């Protein structure tokens, strides 16, 4: 089994740094198989969301795996239509039921629109009630400071687009005083071949006997980011997870950081994000 690494959150909990992302994996058999394959390999973190509509499959996979609940870290996310005092509390209980669990390891607000203030208050109450262990944010930009000012419990993690073309160094500095860790979606730049085939990654892949993608994922690990590369292919999963037996040098890490182009593959404006309030995921 590959020995993976952990990130210590601002509440003292240790979160597995590498996980399986299940975005766009259909619920039922496909989600269950993908999660079971990951758990058998030694992956101990699953990243899902109500909006992904596959929390039930994640919960069923955990049940079928035979692993103790404490061995697997589950991250999930509330959708903006579930935000609001009282409303969010009900949504959390439904989420626990879908996942077949008594608690959620990390619960995030999925988007920065809607009544996120009321939602955060309910999330803090859920922590005190033991229903949620850690809380955080996803895709918060313009409204980040507003949320931080009202938060009694500061975000343990913030999940954002992050890759060598957009390494989020400014956000890291901004969140450093709160002890908030960065979680990356699009860790390999939405599969951009220009990024993956950068000569630097090809050179390092040859040096370490790895693939270009493995070099990028290793960069994330050494940067202190959590990553959730999504795949339903068992071999790709094994390859993605096979990144803990080598280390990039400080010089190589700096060289990769020099690729920063401040390039985002998804950059919806705040007004464009308002359409998230017009779609409600099924319970």
C-alpha positions in Angstrom: 0.0 0.0 0.0 1.2 3.5 -0.8 1.9 5.5 2.3 0.1 8.8 1.8 0.5 12.1 3.5 -1.8 14.2 5.8 -2.5 17.8 6.3 -3.1 19.1 9.8 -6.1 21.4 9.8 -6.6 24.4 12.0 -8.7 22.3 14.4 -5.9 19.8 14.9 -7.5 17.0 12.8 -5.3 15.3 10.2 -6.9 15.1 6.8 -5.6 12.7 4.1 -3.9 14.9 1.5 -4.8 12.7 -1.5 -8.4 11.8 -2.3 -10.7 10.5 -5.0 -13.0 13.2 -6.6 -16.3 11.8 -7.7 -17.6 14.8 -9.7 -19.5 13.6 -12.8 -19.4 10.0 -11.8 -23.0 8.6 -12.0 -24.5 7.5 -8.7 -25.0 3.8 -8.0 -22.8 1.1 -9.4 -20.2 3.4 -11.0 -19.6 5.6 -7.9 -19.6 2.5 -5.6 -17.0 0.8 -7.8 -14.8 3.8 -8.1 -14.8 4.4 -4.4 -14.2 0.8 -3.5 -11.3 0.6 -5.9 -9.8 3.7 -4.3 -10.3 2.4 -0.7 -8.8 -1.0 -1.6 -5.8 0.8 -3.0 -5.3 2.7 0.3 -6.9 6.0 -0.6 -8.7 7.3 2.5 -10.4 10.5 1.3 -13.5 10.8 -0.9 -14.6 14.2 -2.1 -18.3 14.5 -3.1 -21.1 17.0 -2.9 -24.9 17.2 -2.9 -24.7 18.7 -6.3 -22.8 15.7 -7.6 -25.9 13.6 -6.8 -23.8 10.6 -5.8 -23.5 10.9 -2.0 -25.5 7.7 -1.6 -23.0 5.8 -3.7 -20.1 7.1 -1.6 -21.9 6.1 1.6 -22.7 2.6 0.2 -19.1 2.1 -0.8 -17.9 3.0 2.6 -20.4 0.5 4.1 -19.3 -2.3 1.7 -15.6 -1.6 2.2 -15.6 -3.0 5.7 -13.4 -0.2 6.9 -14.1 1.6 10.2 -15.8 5.0 9.7 -12.9 6.7 11.4 -10.5 5.4 8.7 -12.1 7.3 5.8 -12.3 11.0 5.4 -15.5 12.3 3.7 -15.7 15.8 2.3 -19.0 17.0 0.9 -20.6 20.3 0.0 -23.9 22.1 0.5 -25.6 23.7 -2.5 -26.7 27.4 -2.4 -30.4 26.4 -2.4 -29.7 24.8 1.0 -28.3 27.9 2.6 -30.0 29.7 5.5 -30.5 29.3 9.2 -32.7 26.3 9.9 -32.7 25.4 6.3 -29.0 24.3 6.3 -29.5 22.3 9.5 -32.2 20.2 7.7 -29.9 19.8 4.7 -27.1 18.5 6.9 -29.4 15.9 8.4 -30.4 14.8 4.9 -26.8 14.6 3.9 -25.9 12.4 6.8 -28.8 10.1 5.8 -27.6 9.9 2.2 -24.0 9.1 3.3 -25.2 6.6 5.9 -23.0 8.2 8.5 -23.3 9.9 11.9 -20.8 12.7 11.0 -19.2 14.4 8.1 -15.4 15.0 8.3 -15.4 18.2 6.2 -18.4 20.1 5.0 -18.0 23.0 2.6 -20.2 25.7 1.2 -20.1 24.9 -2.5 -20.6 28.4 -4.0 -20.4 32.0 -2.8 -24.0 33.0 -3.6 -27.2 32.7 -1.6 -27.6 33.0 2.2 -24.1 31.8 3.0 -24.1 33.7 6.3 -27.0 31.8 7.6 -25.6 28.6 6.3 -22.3 29.1 8.1 -24.1 29.7 11.4 -25.9 26.4 11.0 -22.6 24.7 10.1 -21.0 26.0 13.2 -23.9 24.6 15.2 -23.4 21.3 13.5 -19.8 21.2 14.6 -20.8 21.8 18.2 -23.5 19.1 17.9 -20.9 16.6 16.6 -22.6 16.1 13.2 -19.7 17.8 11.4 -16.0 17.8 12.4 -14.6 20.5 10.1 -16.1 23.3 7.9 -14.8 25.2 5.0 -15.5 26.9 1.7 -15.4 26.1 -2.0 -15.2 28.7 -4.8 -15.3 31.7 -2.5 -13.6 34.8 -4.0 -15.5 38.1 -3.9 -17.5 37.2 -0.8 -14.6 35.5 1.1 -13.8 38.4 3.4 -17.4 38.9 4.3 -17.7 35.3 5.4 -14.4 35.4 7.3 -15.6 38.4 9.3 -18.7 36.7 10.6 -17.1 33.2 11.1 -16.5 32.2 14.7 -15.0 29.0 13.4 -12.6 29.9 10.7 -12.6 27.7 7.5 -10.4 24.6 7.8 -10.1 24.4 4.0 -11.0 26.3 0.9 -11.4 24.3 -2.3 -10.6 26.3 -5.5 -9.1 25.9 -9.0 -5.4 25.3 -8.5 -2.6 24.1 -10.7 0.9 25.2 -11.9 -0.6 27.8 -14.3 -2.7 29.2 -11.3 -1.0 28.1 -8.1 -3.1 30.3 -5.8 -0.1 31.7 -3.9 -1.9 35.0 -3.1 -4.9 33.1 -1.7 -2.5 31.0 0.4 -0.9 34.1 1.9 -4.4 35.5 2.5 -5.5 32.4 4.4 -2.3 31.7 6.2 -3.3 33.5 9.4 -6.4 31.3 9.7 -4.5 28.1 9.1 -6.8 27.3 6.2 -5.5 24.7 3.7 -6.0 24.8 -0.1 -7.8 22.0 -1.8 -7.4 21.8 -5.6 -9.9 21.1 -8.2 -8.6 21.0 -11.8 -5.3 19.9 -10.3 -3.9 19.2 -13.7 -5.4 22.2 -15.4 -8.6 20.6 -16.7 -6.4 18.2 -18.6 -4.8 21.0 -20.7 -2.2 19.3 -22.9 -0.2 22.5 -23.0 0.2 22.3 -19.2 0.7 18.6 -18.9 3.2 18.5 -21.8 5.3 21.4 -20.5 9.0 20.5 -21.2 9.8 20.9 -17.6 7.4 18.1 -16.6 8.7 15.9 -19.3 12.2 16.4 -18.1 11.3 15.7 -14.5 9.2 12.7 -15.5 12.3 11.1 -17.2 14.5 11.9 -14.2 12.2 10.3 -11.7 10.7 7.5 -13.8 7.2 9.0 -13.5 4.6 10.5 -15.8 4.1 14.2 -16.4 0.8 14.0 -14.5 2.5 12.3 -11.5 5.0 15.2 -11.4 2.2 17.7 -11.3 0.4 15.8 -8.6 3.6 15.5 -6.6 4.1 19.3 -6.9 0.7 19.7 -5.3 1.6 17.4 -2.4 4.8 19.3 -1.7 3.0 22.6 -2.1 0.7 21.5 0.8 -2.4 21.3 -1.4 -5.0 18.6 -1.1 -5.9 16.9 -4.4 -8.8 14.8 -5.7 -8.0 13.7 -9.3 -11.2 12.1 -10.6 -11.1 8.8 -12.5 -13.1 5.6 -12.9 -10.1 3.8 -14.5 -8.4 1.6 -11.9 -5.0 1.9 -13.6 -5.2 5.7 -13.7 -6.1 5.7 -10.1 -3.1 3.6 -9.2 -0.9 5.9 -11.3 -2.3 9.0 -9.6 -1.8 7.5 -6.2 1.8 6.4 -6.9 3.4 9.8 -6.0 4.6 9.2 -2.5 7.9 7.5 -3.2 10.0 10.5 -4.5 10.6 14.1 -3.8 11.1 17.1 -6.0 14.0 19.3 -5.0 13.5 22.9 -3.8 14.9 24.1 -7.1 12.5 22.0 -9.1 9.6 23.3 -7.0 10.6 26.8 -7.7 11.0 26.1 -11.4 7.4 24.8 -11.5 6.2 27.8 -9.7 7.7 30.0 -12.4 5.0 28.5 -14.8 2.4 30.7 -13.1 0.3 32.4 -15.8 -2.6 33.4 -13.5 -4.6 31.3 -15.9 -8.0 30.0 -14.8 -10.1 27.5 -16.9 -13.3 28.4 -15.1 -13.8 32.1 -14.2 -17.5 32.9 -13.8 -18.4 36.4 -12.5 -20.4 36.8 -9.3 -23.5 37.7 -11.3 -23.0 34.7 -13.5 -22.9 32.5 -10.4 -26.4 33.7 -9.4 -27.8 31.0 -11.8 -26.8 28.4 -9.2 -29.8 29.6 -7.2 -32.1 28.4 -9.9 -31.2 24.7 -9.8 -31.9 22.5 -6.8 -30.2 19.0 -6.5 -32.6 16.2 -5.7 -32.6 14.8 -2.1 
